[in-house]
Each structure stands twice: as C-alpha cells, then as structure tokens.
Amino acid sequence: MIVAVRGKLKKMSKMKTMGYKMKKLFVIVAGFLLLFALPACGNAEPASNAEQSAEPPNATEQTLESDEAETETSKIPKAAEQKEADTMKSLVVYFSWSGNTRSVAKEIQQQTGADIFEIVPETPYTDNYDELLDIAQNEKRGNARPAISSSPGDLDEYAIIYLGYPNWWADMPMVIYTFIDDYDLSGKTIAPFCTSGGSGFSGSVGTIKSMEPDAEILDGLHVRDSGAANPGSAVTDWLGKLNLAG
Ligand SMILES: Cc1cc2nc3c(=O)[nH]c(=O)nc-3n(C[C@H](O)[C@H](O)[C@H](O)COP(=O)(O)O)c2cc1C
C-alpha cells in the first residue's frame, strides 16, 4: 500500500516536473518570438518615422505658409477695409451767391456727416442782383474761369463729392467750371445738387458728365429757391434713393 502511494506520488511529482518544463519551454519560445518580433517592430518604426519625417517638414511648411497666408489674407481685408473707410469719405463742395444752395449744402453735410467746402471766387461778385445777371451772362459767353480763392486740399481721400450750385442762365456758374477743371474727379462719385427759380439743372448734369467722363454721376437733387430754406425732407428722400443716407 505504502509502496503504491509512493509510486503515485512519484508519478505526480514527475508530472509536475514536466509541467514546469513545459512552462519553461513556453517561456523560452515566447522569449525567442519576442526577440524576433521586436527588431521587426523596431524596423517598422523608423520606416513610419521616415514617412512621417518626410511629412512634418512639409506639413510644417504648409502650416507656416498657411499661417502666413492667413496673416496675409487677414491683413489684406483689414488694410482694404481701412482704405475703403478712408476713401469712402465724402465732401460737399458748393457755390452760393444768395444763400439758397448753401442751405441745401449744409443740410447734406448734416445728414451725411460729410466734410464741406465752399467755393468762394477770388474776385467777389457784386451784391446787386441786376448787375450780377449781366456779369454772369458775360462770364458764360466768354467761357470764363473765375479763380477760386482757396483750395479744398487733397481730394484723394474723398470717394463721393456732393457738388452744388445755383442755376445761372440755364447753366452752372462759371466758377463751377473752374473747380471741375482744377480738380480731377476721375473715379469719384459725384452727386450734383442745384437750386433755381424753376429751371432745374437745365443741361448742367450732362456738362459735368462730359467734363468728368471717368466719374460716376448720380441722379441730382434740385430744390426750388422758394423751398431752399427748408430742404430737410428733400435731402432725406434724395439720400435715401441714392443709398447715401448717413
Ligand atoms: C445770375 C443769375 C442767373 C439766374 N438764372 C436762372 C435761370 O436761368 N433759371 C432759373 O430757374 N433761375 C435762375 N436764377 C435764379 C437762381 O438760380 C436761384 O435764385 C438760386 O436758388 C440762387 O441760388 P443761391 O442763393 O445759392 O445763389 C438766376 C439767378 C442769378 C443770380
């Protein structure tokens, strides 16, 4: 009996020893496998690094380029916006003898926030209406260019010029011709306005167009002299139609 038990125990310890040996073998095989597998992984990595190392510089370049591009493009609109804002300034330029056109000019300035410049002839006109009629007629016949006493300065910053005058002898006063001759209004938008005893612009808008062919001439505003003291609503309507309301 004891011998039989010993035999069984021996068998069991043998099996245990075999189990250990199997485990040992498994560990060795796994170790080998790992040894081979690791270099393979090691090779795989540099390859992917190589691929990646080709990409990042490009990617970096692209990032830089696109960053630069973004900066550039984000600068351009800002600069353009600034320029547009600067050049979108408007100026009211007018001549008035008895105040009607001045009243309209000031209303336009008030409603638009434009700068304003009054054309004052170097040689002032007489205060006498009848004499003025003759003087004006002679200037027109002689295609005169009465000198202007001061300058509005550089008009580059203005995109829109509101140009106002009274109707004199179915035309603009000749001092307006002087202004148009002296200043290049190419590329600008001209919004003419005029006061009269009833003739309206006569042919003066067409004259401005022919003298400033590279300017955009908008529909003008005519105010009768009888209504010139209160031009508010006429100016509001006109600016609204032109989309120029301030
Ligand atoms: C010399 C002169 C000529 C004028 N010629 C005309 C004309 O041909 N047609 C017209 O309707 N009004 C004419 N008028 C009237 C003015 O156009 C009108 O009173 C105008 O509103 C005056 O503007 P002001 O006050 O800005 O000078 C003339 C006025 C003057 C002084």
The ligand as an ORCA input file, in Angstrom:
! r2SCAN-3c Opt
* xyz 0 1
  C     -27.147    135.410    -62.500
  C     -28.358    134.592    -62.213
  C     -28.912    133.829    -63.203
  C     -30.006    133.000    -62.922
  N     -30.530    132.226    -63.915
  C     -31.563    131.407    -63.634
  C     -32.095    130.545    -64.632
  O     -31.652    130.536    -65.773
  N     -33.135    129.743    -64.307
  C     -33.679    129.719    -63.051
  O     -34.584    128.980    -62.793
  N     -33.170    130.524    -62.092
  C     -32.126    131.355    -62.333
  N     -31.621    132.151    -61.346
  C     -32.164    132.055    -60.008
  C     -31.257    131.210    -59.102
  O     -30.913    130.040    -59.732
  C     -31.887    130.869    -57.802
  O     -32.392    132.005    -57.156
  C     -30.922    130.139    -56.912
  O     -31.613    129.493    -55.893
  C     -29.883    131.039    -56.298
  O     -29.008    130.242    -55.525
  P     -28.047    130.885    -54.460
  O     -28.871    131.522    -53.404
  O     -27.314    129.710    -53.885
  O     -27.134    131.815    -55.137
  C     -30.565    133.005    -61.629
  C     -30.017    133.805    -60.652
  C     -28.917    134.602    -60.937
  C     -28.336    135.457    -59.860
*
